[in-house]
Amino acid sequence: MKHLLWILSVGLFLAGCSSSDVVVVYSPHGAEMLGDYETLFEAAHPDVDVQVLDMGSKDVYSRVRAEKNRPQCDVWWGAPSTMFMQAADEGLLAPYEPAWCTAVNPQFRDPEFRWHATFRSPLAILYNDRQYQAEDMPQTWDALLDDAWKGKISLRKPLESGTMRTFIGAMIDRAESDDAGIAWLNRFHQSTGNYLGNPALLFDHIKKNPENISVWLMPDIVMQAVRNGFPFGYHIPKGTPVLTDGIAIVAGAPHREWAEKFYDFVTTEEALVHQASAYAKLPARTDIDPAKLPPKLVAQKIEPANIDWPAFAAKEKDWCNRWKTEVYEAP
């Protein structure tokens, strides 16, 4: 018995030692990008095990919040800034000042350095280019309500998605009143034929149903077309929401040293240039030479919506609750 207890205690000790060489990352960035950076980081640090959980932005936020008293995650990589603002206010994020933090516009980082922007991503109308061209697309958000698109709109289920929660909020924010925004979303819901459970299902659906269109992030549309060969094109309406995608270290991260190293690794200039080329991610940093980025990405003309993002973050939960009860679940 003593021998068995000794073996167990040694096993637990070794497990405890090895656990320090782990970094746990929660992220919605998708299997392609996450798989690449898990491989790259482990190649640079062979003794470290990167454990990645790929899930929707809202799921990441909810999980980090649920684990507040016993954090399991080290790095939260990816979500709209509004979610990071909410998480920071709730004490879920730890301050960290990367070497490049002053190269990000102050409006795109937390004043206490609890999160920083990595990318700027506009929302766009996604279409199958075997069926449509950009000029066939609704040229404005309001044109999505035209009868021609009734039943042909397919969306990612909104409440689990930071991208779609931002879309819901932006359509309300631009309206004359919250009630008017909800009325617009009700009409949009009547034109929506399908809600899909995750981005992969959405992309597959648009590929197989070329008459359908959707709303999604422009960089993800480009990545699916270039990297995976999906027949996708996009149109960016005027006044589009431009999401600020961020990164943060979780408060009480169990592997803080490796959390900082992973954070730094995926946000170097070299990494951001690679992410721009491989995944069409437009860096939020101002110190990266545009000549190093894909010309089409840099030249993209975008007329962003004028949004007060801190005020937006404060209202997002109520807006999404209203969408759920007054639009999605309404009789």
C-alpha positions as CSV (number, residue, x, y, z in Angstrom):
1,M,0.0,0.0,0.0
2,K,2.8,2.4,0.9
3,H,4.5,1.6,-2.4
4,L,1.3,2.3,-4.3
5,L,0.8,5.6,-2.5
6,W,4.4,6.5,-3.3
7,I,3.7,5.8,-7.0
8,L,0.5,7.8,-7.0
9,S,2.2,10.8,-5.3
10,V,5.1,10.7,-7.8
11,G,2.6,10.6,-10.6
12,L,0.7,13.6,-9.2
13,F,4.0,15.4,-8.7
14,L,5.0,14.8,-12.3
15,A,1.6,15.8,-13.6
16,G,1.9,19.0,-11.6
17,C,5.3,19.7,-13.0
18,S,4.2,19.1,-16.6
19,S,1.1,21.2,-16.2
20,S,3.4,24.3,-16.1
21,D,4.4,23.6,-19.7
22,V,0.8,24.2,-21.0
23,V,-1.0,27.2,-22.4
24,V,-4.8,27.0,-22.8
25,V,-6.4,29.2,-25.5
26,Y,-10.1,29.9,-26.0
27,S,-10.8,31.3,-29.4
28,P,-13.4,31.7,-32.2
29,H,-10.7,32.0,-34.9
30,G,-11.5,28.7,-36.5
31,A,-9.7,25.4,-37.0
32,E,-7.4,26.6,-39.8
33,M,-5.9,29.6,-38.0
34,L,-5.8,28.0,-34.6
35,G,-4.3,24.8,-35.9
36,D,-1.6,26.7,-37.7
37,Y,-0.6,28.7,-34.6
38,E,-0.8,25.7,-32.3
39,T,1.8,24.0,-34.6
40,L,3.9,27.2,-35.0
41,F,4.1,27.9,-31.3
42,E,4.9,24.3,-30.3
43,A,7.6,24.2,-33.0
44,A,9.2,27.3,-31.4
45,H,8.6,25.9,-27.9
46,P,8.9,22.1,-28.2
47,D,8.3,21.5,-24.4
48,V,4.9,23.3,-24.4
49,D,1.5,21.9,-25.1
50,V,-0.9,24.4,-26.6
51,Q,-4.5,23.3,-25.8
52,V,-7.0,25.2,-28.0
53,L,-10.8,25.3,-27.6
54,D,-12.4,26.5,-30.8
55,M,-15.9,28.0,-30.0
56,G,-18.1,31.0,-30.7
57,S,-17.2,34.3,-29.1
58,K,-20.2,34.3,-26.8
59,D,-19.4,30.8,-25.7
60,V,-15.8,31.9,-24.9
61,Y,-17.2,34.9,-22.9
62,S,-19.7,32.7,-21.0
63,R,-17.1,30.0,-20.2
64,V,-14.5,32.5,-19.0
65,R,-17.2,34.1,-16.8
66,A,-18.3,30.7,-15.4
67,E,-14.7,29.9,-14.6
68,K,-14.0,33.2,-12.8
69,N,-13.3,31.6,-9.4
70,R,-11.2,28.8,-10.9
71,P,-9.8,30.0,-14.2
72,Q,-8.9,27.2,-16.8
73,C,-8.1,29.5,-19.7
74,D,-4.8,31.5,-20.1
75,V,-5.4,33.5,-23.3
76,W,-8.7,34.6,-24.9
77,W,-7.8,35.2,-28.5
78,G,-10.5,36.7,-30.6
79,A,-13.9,38.4,-30.1
80,P,-15.5,41.8,-30.8
81,S,-14.2,44.5,-28.6
82,T,-17.6,44.9,-27.0
83,M,-17.2,41.5,-25.4
84,F,-13.8,42.3,-24.1
85,M,-15.2,45.6,-22.6
86,Q,-17.9,43.6,-20.8
87,A,-15.4,41.0,-19.6
88,A,-12.9,43.7,-18.4
89,D,-15.7,45.5,-16.4
90,E,-16.5,42.1,-14.7
91,G,-12.9,41.6,-13.6
92,L,-12.3,38.7,-16.0
93,L,-9.2,40.0,-17.7
94,A,-5.7,40.7,-16.5
95,P,-3.6,43.8,-17.4
96,Y,-0.8,43.2,-19.8
97,E,1.2,45.7,-21.8
98,P,2.8,44.1,-24.9
99,A,5.7,45.9,-26.4
100,W,3.6,47.1,-29.3
101,C,0.6,48.5,-27.2
102,T,1.3,52.1,-28.1
103,A,1.0,51.3,-31.8
104,V,-2.8,50.7,-31.3
105,N,-5.1,53.6,-31.3
106,P,-6.3,54.2,-27.7
107,Q,-9.9,53.6,-28.8
108,F,-8.9,50.1,-29.8
109,R,-7.5,49.0,-26.5
110,D,-8.5,49.0,-22.9
111,P,-7.3,52.0,-20.9
112,E,-6.0,49.6,-18.2
113,F,-4.4,47.3,-20.9
114,R,-6.7,44.4,-20.2
115,W,-7.3,43.8,-23.9
116,H,-5.8,45.1,-27.1
117,A,-7.1,45.1,-30.7
118,T,-5.5,42.7,-33.2
119,F,-7.6,43.1,-36.3
120,R,-10.3,45.4,-37.8
121,S,-12.9,43.4,-39.7
122,P,-15.9,44.8,-41.6
123,L,-19.2,43.0,-41.9
124,A,-20.2,42.2,-45.5
125,I,-22.9,40.4,-47.5
126,L,-21.7,36.9,-48.4
127,Y,-22.8,35.4,-51.7
128,N,-22.0,32.4,-53.9
129,D,-20.2,33.7,-56.9
130,R,-21.5,30.8,-59.1
131,Q,-24.9,32.4,-58.8
132,Y,-24.2,36.1,-58.2
133,Q,-21.9,39.0,-58.8
134,A,-21.2,41.9,-56.4
135,E,-23.6,44.2,-58.4
136,D,-26.4,41.7,-57.9
137,M,-26.2,42.1,-54.1
138,P,-28.3,44.5,-51.9
139,Q,-26.2,47.7,-52.1
140,T,-27.4,48.8,-48.7
141,W,-28.5,47.1,-45.5
142,D,-32.1,48.2,-46.0
143,A,-32.1,46.6,-49.4
144,L,-31.9,43.2,-47.6
145,L,-35.6,43.7,-46.9
146,D,-36.5,43.7,-50.6
147,D,-39.0,41.0,-51.6
148,A,-36.4,39.5,-54.0
149,W,-34.4,38.2,-51.0
150,K,-37.3,36.8,-48.9
151,G,-36.5,33.3,-47.8
152,K,-33.0,33.5,-49.4
153,I,-31.1,34.8,-46.3
154,S,-29.2,32.3,-44.2
155,L,-27.6,33.4,-40.9
156,R,-25.3,32.0,-38.2
157,K,-27.5,31.7,-35.1
158,P,-26.9,35.1,-33.6
159,L,-26.9,34.8,-29.8
160,E,-23.9,32.5,-29.7
161,S,-21.9,34.6,-32.2
162,G,-20.1,37.9,-31.4
163,T,-20.2,38.7,-35.1
164,M,-24.0,38.4,-35.3
165,R,-24.6,40.0,-31.9
166,T,-22.7,43.0,-33.3
167,F,-24.9,42.9,-36.5
168,I,-28.1,42.9,-34.4
169,G,-26.8,45.8,-32.2
170,A,-25.6,47.8,-35.3
171,M,-29.0,47.6,-37.0
172,I,-30.7,48.9,-33.8
173,D,-28.0,51.5,-33.2
174,R,-28.4,53.1,-36.6
175,A,-32.2,53.3,-36.3
176,E,-34.1,56.4,-35.1
177,S,-35.0,54.5,-31.9
178,D,-34.5,51.0,-30.3
179,D,-38.1,50.2,-31.2
180,A,-37.5,51.2,-34.8
181,G,-34.4,49.0,-34.9
182,I,-36.4,46.0,-33.5
183,A,-39.1,46.6,-36.2
184,W,-36.4,46.5,-38.9
185,L,-35.0,43.3,-37.4
186,N,-38.5,41.8,-37.4
187,R,-38.8,42.4,-41.1
188,F,-35.3,41.0,-41.7
189,H,-36.2,37.9,-39.7
190,Q,-39.2,37.3,-41.9
191,S,-36.8,37.2,-44.9
192,T,-34.4,34.8,-43.1
193,G,-34.9,31.3,-44.3
194,N,-32.3,29.5,-42.2
195,Y,-30.3,29.9,-39.0
196,L,-27.2,27.7,-38.8
197,G,-25.4,26.5,-35.7
198,N,-21.8,27.5,-36.5
199,P,-19.8,29.2,-39.2
200,A,-18.7,25.9,-40.8
201,L,-22.4,24.9,-41.3
202,L,-23.2,28.4,-42.7
203,F,-20.3,28.2,-45.2
204,D,-21.4,24.7,-46.3
205,H,-25.0,25.9,-46.6
206,I,-24.1,28.8,-48.9
207,K,-21.9,26.6,-51.0
208,K,-24.6,24.1,-51.5
209,N,-27.5,26.6,-51.9
210,P,-26.1,29.2,-54.3
211,E,-29.3,31.2,-54.4
212,N,-28.9,32.1,-50.7
213,I,-26.9,35.0,-49.2
214,S,-25.7,35.8,-45.7
215,V,-24.0,38.4,-43.5
216,W,-20.5,37.7,-42.2
217,L,-17.0,39.0,-41.6
218,M,-15.2,40.0,-44.8
219,P,-11.9,38.4,-43.8
220,D,-13.5,35.0,-43.1
221,I,-15.3,35.1,-46.5
222,V,-12.0,35.8,-48.3
223,M,-10.2,33.0,-46.3
224,Q,-12.8,30.5,-47.2
225,A,-12.6,31.4,-50.8
226,V,-8.7,31.5,-51.0
227,R,-7.8,28.8,-48.6
228,N,-10.6,26.3,-48.9
229,G,-11.8,27.0,-52.5
230,F,-15.3,28.0,-51.6
231,P,-17.2,29.9,-54.4
232,F,-17.6,33.0,-52.3
233,G,-17.7,36.7,-53.0
234,Y,-18.7,39.6,-50.8
235,H,-20.1,43.1,-51.0
236,I,-19.5,45.7,-48.2
237,P,-22.4,48.2,-47.9
238,K,-21.8,51.8,-46.9
239,G,-22.1,52.3,-43.2
240,T,-20.9,48.8,-42.3
241,P,-20.0,47.9,-38.7
242,V,-16.2,47.4,-38.5
243,L,-15.5,45.0,-35.7
244,T,-12.4,45.4,-33.6
245,D,-11.1,41.9,-32.8
246,G,-9.0,41.6,-29.6
247,I,-6.8,39.5,-27.4
248,A,-6.5,39.3,-23.6
249,I,-4.9,37.3,-20.8
250,V,-7.5,35.9,-18.4
251,A,-7.4,37.1,-14.8
252,G,-5.8,34.4,-12.7
253,A,-4.5,32.5,-15.8
254,P,-3.0,29.3,-14.4
255,H,0.0,29.5,-16.8
256,R,0.7,33.2,-16.8
257,E,4.3,33.0,-18.1
258,W,3.3,30.9,-21.1
259,A,0.1,33.0,-21.6
260,E,2.3,36.1,-22.1
261,K,4.6,34.2,-24.5
262,F,1.7,33.0,-26.6
263,Y,0.1,36.4,-26.6
264,D,3.4,38.0,-27.8
265,F,3.9,35.2,-30.4
266,V,0.7,35.6,-32.2
267,T,0.9,39.4,-32.2
268,T,4.4,40.0,-33.5
269,E,4.7,42.0,-36.8
270,E,5.7,38.8,-38.6
271,A,2.7,37.0,-37.3
272,L,0.3,39.8,-38.2
273,V,1.7,40.0,-41.7
274,H,1.2,36.3,-42.0
275,Q,-2.3,36.5,-40.7
276,A,-3.1,39.2,-43.2
277,S,-1.8,37.1,-46.1
278,A,-3.1,33.7,-45.0
279,Y,-6.5,34.7,-43.4
280,A,-7.2,38.2,-44.8
281,K,-7.0,39.7,-41.3
282,L,-6.3,43.5,-41.4
283,P,-4.0,44.4,-38.5
284,A,-5.2,47.1,-36.1
285,R,-1.6,48.2,-35.4
286,T,-0.5,51.4,-37.1
287,D,3.3,50.6,-37.1
288,I,3.1,47.9,-39.8
289,D,4.2,49.0,-43.3
290,P,1.1,48.6,-45.6
291,A,3.5,47.5,-48.3
292,K,4.0,44.2,-46.4
293,L,0.3,43.5,-46.5
294,P,-1.8,42.1,-49.4
295,P,-2.6,45.0,-51.7
296,K,-6.2,44.1,-52.1
297,L,-6.7,44.0,-48.4
298,V,-5.1,47.5,-47.9
299,A,-6.9,49.0,-50.9
300,Q,-10.3,47.8,-49.7
301,K,-12.7,50.8,-49.6
302,I,-14.8,50.8,-46.4
303,E,-17.2,53.4,-45.2
304,P,-17.6,52.4,-41.5
305,A,-20.7,53.0,-39.4
306,N,-20.2,55.7,-36.8
307,I,-20.6,53.7,-33.6
308,D,-19.8,54.7,-30.0
309,W,-18.4,51.3,-29.1
310,P,-18.4,51.7,-25.2
311,A,-22.0,52.8,-25.3
312,F,-22.7,50.0,-27.8
313,A,-21.2,47.4,-25.4
314,A,-23.3,48.7,-22.5
315,K,-26.5,48.1,-24.6
316,E,-25.6,45.0,-26.4
317,K,-27.0,42.5,-23.9
318,D,-30.4,44.3,-23.7
319,W,-30.6,44.6,-27.5
320,C,-29.9,40.9,-28.0
321,N,-32.4,40.0,-25.3
322,R,-35.0,42.1,-27.1
323,W,-34.1,40.4,-30.4
324,K,-34.6,37.0,-28.8
325,T,-38.0,37.7,-27.2
326,E,-39.5,40.2,-29.7
327,V,-38.1,38.8,-32.9
328,Y,-36.9,35.3,-32.8
329,E,-39.4,33.9,-30.3
330,A,-42.3,36.1,-31.2
331,P,-45.4,34.3,-32.4
